[in-house]
Amino acid sequence: MNDVRGWKGLLAAALAVAMPLLTGGVDRDSAFAERILASHNRERSALGVQPLKWDERLAAQAQAWADHLARTGRFDHSPAGPFDRTMAGENLWAGTAGAYAPEEMVGYWINEKADFKPGVFPAVSHTGDLQAVGHYTQLIWRETTRVGCGVARSGDDDILVCRYLTSGNVIGERVI
């Protein structure tokens, strides 16, 4: 009898730990990378798109760019060069420092789906404004397989940078 209770307790504990990852969410104490990845993959899964894998090289590049933006006070996409993102897509987000969980940061990109219409890029926005859906289309792009992100603090703001391979938002290709 004690063996059965012990086994059930272990199973319950294992499920409690695994459930957030199985359902696409993670608790607030989980690692940044896991939470960002789970947020991306939850949305991709809902659309039947393959999950992304975390890429440490992309994460290091994204962190370097986030640090650069925080240091300079700028907020723009990285050019090719010292923060090389050749062949990588990039999403940027900024918000009040310490006020947003990683899932909420990514959630702002996911909220762009309200203006998204499936199709061939660039004709994928109900409004005709690509800026209204560009973060979302990169996040769900069917050919993208890897992501890496970094976050940095700039005064009163947190800046999130995510890099994606293969890059999305390619003219003439289907998003999903």
Buried (B, 14 or more C-beta within 10 A) or exposed (E): EEEEEEEEEEEEEEEEEEEBBEEBBBEEEBEBBBBBBBBBBBBBEEEEBEBBEBBEEBBEBBBBBBBBBBEEEEEEEBEEEEBEBEEBBBBBBBBEEEEBEBBEBBBBBBEBBEBBEEEEBBEBBEEEEBEBBBBBBBBBBBBBBBBBBBBBEBEEBBBBBBBBBBBBBBEEEEBB
